[in-house]
Amino acid sequence: MTRVLVSGATGRLGAPICAAVAAADDLVLAGRVARSLGGGDGFPDLAAAIADTRAEVVIDVTRPDAAEAHCLTAIAAGVPLVLGTTGMAVEGAARVDAAARAAGVPVLSCPNFAITAVLMMRFAVEAARVLPDAAIVEEHHVAKVDAPSGTAKRTADLIEAAAGARPPISSLRLPGVVANQSVVFGAPAQTLEIRNVTTSVEAFVPGALLAARRVGGLAGGLHVGLELVLD
Ligand SMILES: NC(=O)c1ccc[n+]([C@@H]2O[C@H](COP(=O)([O-])OP(=O)(O)OC[C@H]3O[C@@H](n4cnc5c(N)ncnc54)[C@H](OP(=O)(O)O)[C@@H]3O)[C@@H](O)[C@H]2O)c1
């Protein structure tokens, strides 16, 4: 049984992750972290929560401005962390990687926990090798803090590595949307669209639990992408 601490536990994504961890046969919900929590299994502060709960893995789904500090807190405590929070600055990611390597603690950053999104990125890389002219359109709910999305930036990174050119990203924020992304490829007289659609945050929960189960098997350092533990 792996003891999992969920940081961002009261959020749109954190709450269903807590429920799924609690329901899983092989995981224990060691505690819940959010600034508004306190008492019982709830903590307002991640460092205190790790110390009190003897957590073996942290899942962080909070805010971009808290991501680096939370990663560094888990690393200092020697606890592997799954980062579902998107929007951490590139400089912050470099500092997290350096600290994680030095401490020998794995951090797995997953810009998207949905299996269909991971496959969308994989198929986009395959297409980009043949069709280098591409564009990304990402659509999210209006409360999303960061833009472009972490998934769009990750997809652009992968396509740039495969095709040598970085695709432009368009970001839409609309009521009625959860999280969708299209990658569109163009060539004379033909286009190809690879589209991932999620209709509820439930789409992200199985991937978050999979990452929590497997992050401990990775080497110390910052790793990016659920695909690293998918196959
Ligand atoms: N990887 C993926 O597949 C995926 C999917 C969806 C969303 N996300 C990302 O996950 C993150 C959370 O999204 P959401 O929609 O669940 O947000 P949300 O509903 O606003 O929830 C944020 C949670 O984090 C807590 N929080 C915020 N700042 C904190 C801090 N400094 N310390 C401790 N807790 C803090 C909030 O509680 P308090 O305000 O009480 O602290 C709340 O529990 C975002 O970065 C989003 O982009 C990732």
The ligand as an SDF file (V2000), in Angstrom:
LIG
                    3D

 48 52  0  0  0  0  0  0  0  0999 V2000
   -2.2580   17.4270  -15.6790 N   0  0  0  0  0  0  0  0  0  0  0  0
   -3.5380   17.3940  -16.0220 C   0  0  0  0  0  0  0  0  0  0  0  0
   -4.0330   16.4650  -16.6780 O   0  0  0  0  0  0  0  0  0  0  0  0
   -4.4290   18.5030  -15.5440 C   0  0  0  0  0  0  0  0  0  0  0  0
   -5.8210   18.4710  -15.7730 C   0  0  0  0  0  0  0  0  0  0  0  0
   -6.6030   19.5090  -15.2720 C   0  0  0  0  0  0  0  0  0  0  0  0
   -6.0060   20.5400  -14.5790 C   0  0  0  0  0  0  0  0  0  0  0  0
   -4.6440   20.5360  -14.4070 N   0  0  0  0  0  0  0  0  0  0  0  0
   -3.9660   21.5810  -13.6350 C   0  0  0  0  0  0  0  0  0  0  0  0
   -4.1320   21.2740  -12.2510 O   0  0  0  0  0  0  0  0  0  0  0  0
   -4.0780   22.4930  -11.5100 C   0  0  0  0  0  0  0  0  0  0  0  0
   -5.3370   22.5610  -10.6410 C   0  0  0  0  0  0  0  0  0  0  0  0
   -6.4670   22.7120  -11.4760 O   0  0  0  0  0  0  0  0  0  0  0  0
   -7.9440   22.8050  -10.8350 P   0  0  0  0  0  0  0  0  0  0  0  0
   -8.8350   23.1080  -11.9670 O   0  0  0  0  0  0  0  0  0  0  0  0
   -8.2090   21.6140   -9.9590 O   0  0  0  0  0  0  0  0  0  0  0  0
   -7.7480   24.1220   -9.9160 O   0  0  0  0  0  0  0  0  0  0  0  0
   -8.6580   24.5890   -8.6920 P   0  0  0  0  0  0  0  0  0  0  0  0
  -10.0270   24.0320   -8.7910 O   0  0  0  0  0  0  0  0  0  0  0  0
   -8.4880   26.0800   -8.6230 O   0  0  0  0  0  0  0  0  0  0  0  0
   -7.9650   23.9210   -7.4090 O   0  0  0  0  0  0  0  0  0  0  0  0
   -6.7080   24.3320   -6.9260 C   0  0  0  0  0  0  0  0  0  0  0  0
   -6.4510   23.6030   -5.6060 C   0  0  0  0  0  0  0  0  0  0  0  0
   -5.1440   23.9600   -5.1440 O   0  0  0  0  0  0  0  0  0  0  0  0
   -5.2410   24.5240   -3.8310 C   0  0  0  0  0  0  0  0  0  0  0  0
   -4.1530   25.5220   -3.7430 N   0  0  0  0  0  0  0  0  0  0  0  0
   -3.9820   26.6240   -4.4940 C   0  0  0  0  0  0  0  0  0  0  0  0
   -2.8320   27.2520   -4.1260 N   0  0  0  0  0  0  0  0  0  0  0  0
   -2.2920   26.5000   -3.1410 C   0  0  0  0  0  0  0  0  0  0  0  0
   -1.1130   26.6100   -2.3460 C   0  0  0  0  0  0  0  0  0  0  0  0
   -0.2610   27.6460   -2.4950 N   0  0  0  0  0  0  0  0  0  0  0  0
   -0.8450   25.6460   -1.4300 N   0  0  0  0  0  0  0  0  0  0  0  0
   -1.7090   24.6010   -1.2570 C   0  0  0  0  0  0  0  0  0  0  0  0
   -2.8410   24.4490   -1.9740 N   0  0  0  0  0  0  0  0  0  0  0  0
   -3.1230   25.3840   -2.8890 C   0  0  0  0  0  0  0  0  0  0  0  0
   -6.6630   25.0920   -3.7610 C   0  0  0  0  0  0  0  0  0  0  0  0
   -7.1640   25.2020   -2.4490 O   0  0  0  0  0  0  0  0  0  0  0  0
   -6.9280   26.5440   -1.5700 P   0  0  0  0  0  0  0  0  0  0  0  0
   -7.3250   27.7120   -2.4270 O   0  0  0  0  0  0  0  0  0  0  0  0
   -7.7740   26.3360   -0.3640 O   0  0  0  0  0  0  0  0  0  0  0  0
   -5.4740   26.5590   -1.2360 O   0  0  0  0  0  0  0  0  0  0  0  0
   -7.4140   23.9750   -4.4820 C   0  0  0  0  0  0  0  0  0  0  0  0
   -7.5610   22.8520   -3.6300 O   0  0  0  0  0  0  0  0  0  0  0  0
   -3.9490   23.6240  -12.5470 C   0  0  0  0  0  0  0  0  0  0  0  0
   -2.5820   23.9520  -12.7090 O   0  0  0  0  0  0  0  0  0  0  0  0
   -4.4760   22.9850  -13.8250 C   0  0  0  0  0  0  0  0  0  0  0  0
   -3.9380   23.5720  -15.0200 O   0  0  0  0  0  0  0  0  0  0  0  0
   -3.8610   19.5450  -14.8590 C   0  0  0  0  0  0  0  0  0  0  0  0
  1  2  1  0
  2  3  2  0
  2  4  1  0
  4  5  1  0
  4 48  2  0
  5  6  2  0
  6  7  1  0
  7  8  2  0
  8  9  1  0
  8 48  1  0
  9 10  1  0
  9 46  1  0
 10 11  1  0
 11 12  1  0
 11 44  1  0
 12 13  1  0
 13 14  1  0
 14 15  2  0
 14 16  1  0
 14 17  1  0
 17 18  1  0
 18 19  2  0
 18 20  1  0
 18 21  1  0
 21 22  1  0
 22 23  1  0
 23 24  1  0
 23 42  1  0
 24 25  1  0
 25 26  1  0
 25 36  1  0
 26 27  1  0
 26 35  1  0
 27 28  2  0
 28 29  1  0
 29 30  1  0
 29 35  2  0
 30 31  1  0
 30 32  2  0
 32 33  1  0
 33 34  2  0
 34 35  1  0
 36 37  1  0
 36 42  1  0
 37 38  1  0
 38 39  2  0
 38 40  1  0
 38 41  1  0
 42 43  1  0
 44 45  1  0
 44 46  1  0
 46 47  1  0
M  CHG  2   8   1  16  -1
M  END
$$$$
